[in-house]
Amino acid sequence: MSRNTVAKINLAAIKHNYLYAKSCVPYAQAVAIVKANAYGHGSAEVAKYLDDTVDLFGVACIEEALEIRQAGVKSPILLLEGVFEFDEIEVANNNNFFICVTSEEGLKWILSVSPQEPLTLFLKYDSGMGRLGFQDDTLLDAFEKLSSSNNIKEIVLMTHFACADEVTSLVTDKQMHKIDSFYKSLKSYNNKTKLSISNSAGVLTKVCQSQDFIRPGIMLYGTSPVDTNQHDIHLLTAMTVTAPIISIKKYTEGDSIGYGGTFICPKDMTVGVVAFGYGDGYPRHAITGTPVYLNGLITHIVGRVSMDMLTIDLTHIPNTNINDRVELFGENVSINDVARCADTISYEIYTKITKRVYREYLY
Ligand SMILES: Cc1ncc(COP(=O)(O)O)c(C=O)c1O
């Protein structure tokens, strides 16, 4: 590993965060969301490590579910986007994957199969997200059809928040109001119906304490999506990304740094080159001033991020040497701060860390 760019992943921190999520909504089971390669943390490694702890896992599609099943994971796995083709239903049933029914077509497919064992299904309600799921005018009909089928053992009404990360938004209240009234009417029809509402933001802000399954994703990895920082304090950072300094040079006032010459030294400066760029997944749009951590101090990026390198201000860290390690984000630099400087969100940064960054697991 000559280039030596490393994402250190603390699996014990992920387990801690999962258990913390469960403690926020004490009577709920928790679906550990490990889609998109466990938000870049490595879905097979994460799921194997959590397998004895979690109630079930959640992924986007059958390929992601099969990957962790083939890695030896035994827990049930929820397909959050349902099945994309009819034939996937049989694969799902044979592998203890729970299907989410999100559309009329998926409903027709489910009602046309005769599984050996009755199925547990999640039925998606579009209560205000404006994405997948049945809307107010079709949900009841879908629910009644599933309820009256002998092939269905359990139905979990599932919905997803659009704005739970914005604590002052009224959208969440509106969604909760709709879910409450629909759930009550479904319950009167079939009182075994269960409920799954909260993503990480919903869990952390404790929007709904009465549900059967929460679905925490980003918080498992130690990051709160909520726009007030107070929700971070119980979470442990799972991923710390570091890379070595490969060049240190002095520049004089007026010299320019990097592509486009966008950064002009305002004074005499020392600039270090770090072996990490957008080819490793660092956001190219990170601005001059984006924080990094080195030798116990915070400094920042200067100039544009290149494919394989970025440049940082070392003027006030004079004892820096080649191969000293720079933290791009993790234990000392909040990924949310980096995301803000790059006009993005932590989710995008995590999921874009590329293959050439070596994943080192701590247990
Ligand atoms: C349906 C569903 N549930 C839960 C999650 C987890 O969300 P978060 O990572 O914000 O906790 C997602 C992620 O997008 C999702 O699509």
The ligand as an SDF file (V2000), in Angstrom:
LIG
                    3D

 16 16  0  0  0  0  0  0  0  0999 V2000
  -36.7380    3.9530    3.3970 C   0  0  0  0  0  0  0  0  0  0  0  0
  -35.5160    4.3560    4.1470 C   0  0  0  0  0  0  0  0  0  0  0  0
  -35.4520    4.1310    5.4560 N   0  0  0  0  0  0  0  0  0  0  0  0
  -34.3730    4.4920    6.1920 C   0  0  0  0  0  0  0  0  0  0  0  0
  -33.2930    5.1140    5.6090 C   0  0  0  0  0  0  0  0  0  0  0  0
  -32.1300    5.5520    6.4640 C   0  0  0  0  0  0  0  0  0  0  0  0
  -32.0470    6.9400    6.4740 O   0  0  0  0  0  0  0  0  0  0  0  0
  -30.9340    7.6890    7.3430 P   0  0  0  0  0  0  0  0  0  0  0  0
  -29.6140    7.2800    6.7650 O   0  0  0  0  0  0  0  0  0  0  0  0
  -31.2120    9.1250    7.1250 O   0  0  0  0  0  0  0  0  0  0  0  0
  -31.1020    7.2200    8.7310 O   0  0  0  0  0  0  0  0  0  0  0  0
  -33.3260    5.3770    4.2370 C   0  0  0  0  0  0  0  0  0  0  0  0
  -32.2150    6.0880    3.6030 C   0  0  0  0  0  0  0  0  0  0  0  0
  -32.2900    6.7800    2.6540 O   0  0  0  0  0  0  0  0  0  0  0  0
  -34.4620    4.9820    3.4910 C   0  0  0  0  0  0  0  0  0  0  0  0
  -34.5500    5.2120    2.1740 O   0  0  0  0  0  0  0  0  0  0  0  0
  1  2  1  0
  2  3  1  0
  2 15  2  0
  3  4  2  0
  4  5  1  0
  5  6  1  0
  5 12  2  0
  6  7  1  0
  7  8  1  0
  8  9  2  0
  8 10  1  0
  8 11  1  0
 12 13  1  0
 12 15  1  0
 13 14  2  0
 15 16  1  0
M  END
$$$$
